[in-house]
Amino acid sequence: MADAKSKADGLIHDNAVMIFSKTWCSHCAHSKKILTAKQKEYEAKGTPFSLDVYELDQASDGDDIQDFLKEKTSKRTVPRIFVAEKELGGRDNLDEVVATKGPKGFDEYWLKNAVHYTATGTTLPGFLSESEA
Ligand SMILES: N[C@@H](CCC(=O)N[C@@H](CS)C(=O)NCC(=O)O)C(=O)O
């Protein structure tokens, strides 16, 4: 578990958007499609953010990492999505965030912090301390 924790926390730390996924999972495919499309859009406009996907079903430590994510987030389902080290949640949470407009929304809150995190390694004031987004 210690290895799984350091691996998962390292991935969450090193990538502004980190998606723990399984290759056969339709909720994961949906989430990856949305987030990678946004990554391309932001890259094209000169405000890139880093993104990585860890396919748990393809990894020898996938079960251990899934157990650790359950410990960390209280949820064992995939996808588990993190933005700038903050848990966004699963597919339903992502869909809700995408549908939210304004300062708590996808672009103005989550992706703005992803861009800032990629550029500076930090988040904007209030992001990590807020209990809900
Ligand atoms: N409503 C959930 C659906 C997630 C879900 O049911 N994921 C399935 C795979 S498609 C899962 O994690 N099953 C348990 C497992 O694979 O260990 C969400 O919003 O993310």
The ligand as a Gaussian input file, in Angstrom:
#p B3LYP/6-31G(d) Opt

LIG

0 1
 N      -21.652000       6.970000     -11.507000
 C      -20.238000       6.624000     -11.489000
 C      -20.015000       5.459000     -12.421000
 C      -18.653000       4.822000     -12.248000
 C      -18.693000       3.340000     -12.362000
 O      -19.714000       2.684000     -12.130000
 N      -17.543000       2.767000     -12.737000
 C      -17.398000       1.339000     -12.809000
 C      -16.660000       0.959000     -14.094000
 S      -17.488000       1.514000     -15.563000
 C      -16.523000       0.856000     -11.659000
 O      -15.681000       1.577000     -11.161000
 N      -16.722000      -0.396000     -11.251000
 C      -15.927000      -0.965000     -10.179000
 C      -14.571000      -1.416000     -10.608000
 O      -14.223000      -1.424000     -11.799000
 O      -13.777000      -1.785000      -9.724000
 C      -19.408000       7.851000     -11.825000
 O      -19.980000       8.930000     -11.809000
 O      -18.192000       7.788000     -12.056000

